[in-house]
C-alpha cells in the first residue's frame, strides 16, 4: 500500500463515517441505507461464513442479510436504531474478545503477531506488544459500554455521532498515538514505518518482510 493509497483510504473512511451519520439520522429505514450501514458487519460475517462453511456458508449469510434488510425496511424488526446500536456494541465486543483471547501465558499476543511480520521480536518487545494488546482490548470493552450508556441517556443523534464519527477517529488516534509513543518509551526498539504497520494490520506484508 503506497502512501497515496493510504491517504485515499483514510479520506474514503472519513467520507463513509459522515455519510453513515447522515443516513442514520434521516434515512434509517431506507433499504439502500440499510445495505450501506450494515455492510461492514455483513462483509465480516460473510468472510467468516465462507472460510468456515464454503459456498453454503456464504449463501446463508447473503440470504440472512437480505431478510434482515427486508424486515427492517417493512417495519417487521422493530426500531432499526436498536439494531444499529447492537451492531456497534457487537463489533466492539467481538474485537475485545479477539484481542483478549490472545493474552495467554506462553502465547504471542495479537499485536505481537502483527509486529513479528515486520521484524523479529525480542523478549522485551513481546512483553510490550502484549501490553498494547491489553490496551486495545480495554478500549473495545470501554467503547461497547459507552455506546450503550449514550444510547440510553442521550438523543440518538449523539449516539450516531459517537458510532460513526468519534469511534473511527478514536481508533486512528490510538493507533497512531501508540506508534509514536512506542519509541519514546522504548527507544531501543527497532524502528518501523507507520505505513508498514497499517499494511500488516490490514492483512498484508511489510516492505521489509517482502525483502527477506
RADASUL-V592393 format. One record per residue. N is the residue number from 1. RES is the residue in one small letter. PHI is phi in whole degrees, -180 to 180 (* if undefined). D_LAST is the distance of its C-alpha to the last C-alpha in whole Angstrom. Layout:
N_RES_PHI_D_LAST + N_RES_PHI_D_LAST
This chain:
1_x_*_18 + 2_x_-76_19 + 3_x_-65_22 + 4_x_-69_25 + 5_x_-69_24 + 6_x_-62_23 + 7_x_-62_27 + 8_x_-64_28 + 9_x_-62_27 + 10_x_-66_29 + 11_x_-63_32 + 12_x_-63_32 + 13_x_-65_32 + 14_x_-66_35 + 15_x_-64_37 + 16_x_-65_37 + 17_x_-62_38 + 18_x_-65_41 + 19_x_-66_42 + 20_x_-63_41 + 21_x_-61_44 + 22_x_-64_46 + 23_x_-66_46 + 24_x_-65_47 + 25_x_-79_50 + 26_x_-119_51 + 27_x_-141_50 + 28_x_-62_49 + 29_x_-109_51 + 30_x_-69_50 + 31_x_-55_48 + 32_x_-66_46 + 33_x_-72_45 + 34_x_-61_45 + 35_x_-61_42 + 36_x_-68_40 + 37_x_-75_41 + 38_x_-93_40 + 39_x_-57_37 + 40_x_-58_34 + 41_x_-67_35 + 42_x_-63_36 + 43_x_-66_33 + 44_x_-64_31 + 45_x_-68_34 + 46_x_-62_34 + 47_x_-63_30 + 48_x_-66_31 + 49_x_-64_34 + 50_x_-68_32 + 51_x_-71_29 + 52_x_-88_32 + 53_x_-125_35 + 54_x_70_33 + 55_x_-62_36 + 56_x_-63_39 + 57_x_-65_37 + 58_x_-63_36 + 59_x_-64_39 + 60_x_-62_41 + 61_x_-66_39 + 62_x_-61_40 + 63_x_-64_44 + 64_x_-63_44 + 65_x_-63_42 + 66_x_-64_45 + 67_x_-65_48 + 68_x_-64_47 + 69_x_-60_47 + 70_x_-63_50 + 71_x_-65_52 + 72_x_-68_51 + 73_x_-63_52 + 74_x_-102_55 + 75_x_73_56 + 76_x_-95_56 + 77_x_-115_53 + 78_x_78_54 + 79_x_-67_53 + 80_x_-65_50 + 81_x_-61_49 + 82_x_-66_49 + 83_x_-68_46 + 84_x_-64_44 + 85_x_-64_44 + 86_x_-61_44 + 87_x_-63_40 + 88_x_-63_39 + 89_x_-65_40 + 90_x_-63_39 + 91_x_-62_35 + 92_x_-67_35 + 93_x_-67_37 + 94_x_-65_34 + 95_x_-64_31 + 96_x_-60_33 + 97_x_-65_33 + 98_x_-64_29 + 99_x_-65_28 + 100_x_-67_31 + 101_x_-67_30 + 102_x_-92_27 + 103_x_-91_28 + 104_x_-121_29 + 105_x_-57_29 + 106_x_81_27 + 107_x_-116_25 + 108_x_-74_22 + 109_x_-68_23 + 110_x_-62_22 + 111_x_-65_21 + 112_x_-63_19 + 113_x_-65_17 + 114_x_-62_16 + 115_x_-64_15 + 116_x_-68_13 + 117_x_-77_11 + 118_x_-96_10 + 119_x_-158_10 + 120_x_-61_12 + 121_x_-106_15 + 122_x_-83_18 + 123_x_-56_22 + 124_x_-66_23 + 125_x_-67_20 + 126_x_-62_21 + 127_x_-66_25 + 128_x_-64_24 + 129_x_-66_22 + 130_x_-67_25 + 131_x_-65_28 + 132_x_-65_26 + 133_x_-60_26 + 134_x_-64_30 + 135_x_-63_31 + 136_x_-64_30 + 137_x_-61_32 + 138_x_-64_35 + 139_x_-62_34 + 140_x_-65_34 + 141_x_-64_37 + 142_x_-62_39 + 143_x_-65_39 + 144_x_-64_40 + 145_x_-67_43 + 146_x_-62_44 + 147_x_-59_43 + 148_x_-65_46 + 149_x_-62_48 + 150_x_-69_48 + 151_x_-62_49 + 152_x_-81_52 + 153_x_-115_53 + 154_x_-126_53 + 155_x_-60_53 + 156_x_-61_51 + 157_x_-61_50 + 158_x_-68_48 + 159_x_-65_46 + 160_x_-61_45 + 161_x_-62_44 + 162_x_-63_42 + 163_x_-69_40 + 164_x_-96_39 + 165_x_-114_39 + 166_x_-71_39 + 167_x_-60_36 + 168_x_-64_33 + 169_x_-67_34 + 170_x_-66_34 + 171_x_-62_31 + 172_x_-64_29 + 173_x_-65_31 + 174_x_-67_30 + 175_x_-62_26 + 176_x_-73_26 + 177_x_-62_28 + 178_x_-64_26 + 179_x_-61_23 + 180_x_-83_25 + 181_x_-72_27 + 182_x_-54_24 + 183_x_-84_24 + 184_x_-78_28 + 185_x_-78_28 + 186_x_-135_25 + 187_x_-64_24 + 188_x_-78_22 + 189_x_-69_19 + 190_x_-65_16 + 191_x_-74_17 + 192_x_-139_15 + 193_x_-77_16 + 194_x_-60_19 + 195_x_-66_18 + 196_x_-68_14 + 197_x_-63_17 + 198_x_-63_19 + 199_x_-61_16 + 200_x_-68_15 + 201_x_-61_19 + 202_x_-93_20 + 203_x_97_18 + 204_x_-95_15 + 205_x_-128_11 + 206_x_-74_10 + 207_x_-60_9 + 208_x_-64_7 + 209_x_-67_5 + 210_x_-68_6 + 211_x_-82_4 + 212_x_-69_0
